[in-house]
Amino acid sequence: MSDGKETAEALVPRFQFERQLNQDQAGRRTSLYGAIDGQPALLVLERAPFPASVDYLGAVAGSLRTIKNLGANDIYHWYLANSGTVEVPGGSDGGGKDDDDGSRFADLKINLIWPCTDKHVKKYSKQGVRFVTETPAIYRDHVRPYMQAQRAAGRLSWVFNIIEGAQEADDIIYRTPYGQDPEGGFLLLPDLNWDRRTVGALHLLGLVERRDLWSLRDLRARHLPWLRDMRARLVAATTRVYPAVDADQLKLYAHYQPTYYHFHLHIVHVALEAGATQATGKAVGLDSIMAQLETMQGKGGDGEAGMDAVTLCYTLGEASDLWVDVFEPLKKKKKNPPAAGTAARSPSPGR
């Protein structure tokens, strides 16, 4: 190694921390102010990509110093863990009782799905992405029957466990009294992808009790009073539990296509970087949905005017069932239309 590299690498250990300036990218990057040899310095720490080494990947699960379960429901489990890579000053290595069983210094957020299905494997595998257009006719003739089949397969048990209070009851931040208002009831709880500590990465989930709404496609103008009331109560509950967050620091949206077909809303901090789950082609703002319904109602439509009459464009993974079973065949059919059975004859010339 050259003397220049040795000199450069010796600088970082001499950094004397004074204060944190910022934390972004959902807590994966932090900017620190301090000094090196009495001169001011900025140190930006960012999580490096996980190594692709088979040796590393095969050993990482068994090498964790601490694992703290945040919750479990059906086949889904989520944790905070410490990889043991940092020795904390004061004698704690992030693995003792002094720091809340290691969660204070956890550097990994872990989701476990066990036992998983082929559908899960497809969802989390690297795949190409397509941008599709779902017209009202395609929704009616192809996507709605697909949704029906998914619900009939019994893949919503974990959602109903939460709604009925059988699972994650301690995690619920707010809920209307269960069963008192079957059409208007809902609850609020942390999304399983949030570490429950980083306020700037706040991500909550609003689940409705009613089971007749599968996705935003089922929303109609007559649902507007309910949507407005639910939005107000979700925001009020969030700001009450997290007083450092103001109402205008929150945004609410629904996914389309959603991961599961039971209507729910995402409540996130505006500082949370818009990754794939918040990008165009996935997230649809609740306020935009309500404005669309208000416009439909204002044009003389009755309360039944709804989102099933709107063309929606969104992204799909090439391994997803919707692409393989619905949109790819439709694309091929459009590209190669069936040949006409009989060629049209030219009219006979008159006498």
C-alpha positions, 0 to 999 in steps of 0.5 A: 500500500502506498504512503498516500493510502495509509495516510488517508486511511489513518484519518477516519479513526482519528475523527472526534464526533461532536454532533449528528447533522442529518440522517436520511435514506430511511436511516441508512445514511448519517452525516456527522460533524466533528474534528480531526486533529483540531480541524473541523471535519464532516463524516458521512456514513452509509450502509455498504451493499451486502457482499455477494460472497457465498461464504458470507451469505451462508454464515450471516444468519448464524453470526448475529450478536443479538436478535430482537423480535419486533412481532410475528403473525402467521408466517411473517416475522420481523426483527432488529439485529446486531451484526457485532461489527461496532464496539460501543464506547463504555463497555457495551458492544450492543449486546447487553442489557444496558442497551435494551437487549441490543436493539439500541445499536441494531444495525440490521432490520430483518424480515422472515417469511416461514414457511414461504411459498413460490409466490413469495419467492417470485416476489423477492427474486430479481426480475424484469419490470413492465409498465402496463395499462389496465383499462376498465374492461381489462379490470372487469374481465381479467384482473377482478377475477384474478383478485377473486381467485387470490382471496378464495385461496385464503391468503388473507388470514394474517390480515384478519388475525390483526383486525380481529385482535388475535395477532399484533394487538400490542402493536396497534396504535389506534383502532375503532372499537372492533365490531361496533361499526363494521363498515367504518371501523379501522386500525393503525399499526406499524408497517413491518418494514419500519424499524419503529425507531427512525421517525424520518422513516415512519411507515404505518399501516391503516387496515379497514375492518370491512371486507367488501373493499379489495383495493382502491378499485372498489372505492366509490363516490359514496365512500367519500365521507368515510374516507375523509373521516378515516384520513383525519383520524389516522393523521390525528392518531399518528401525530398524537403517538409521535408528537415530533411529527406534524400533520403536514409531514405525513402522506397517505397512499394506497398501492395499486396493485396492492400486495394483498387484496384487502383495502389498506392505506400507508401513512409515511413521513414525507422525509422517507425517500420515495423508493419503489413502493412510493414510486409512480406506477405503484403508489396512488395518493389518498387525496388524489383518489378522493379528488377523482371521486369528487370530480366524478360526483360533480359531473352529475354522477351518483354515489356509485361512480367509482374507481373501477371506471378509471384507466390505471397504469402501473408496474409489474414484475415479469415473474408476477402472476398478473403479468404471466397470466393476464398482461403478457397474453393480452400483449401477445394477442394485441401484437398477433391478432387472429387472422380473419376467417374470410377475406372481404370481397370487393363489390361487383362492378355495376352494369 
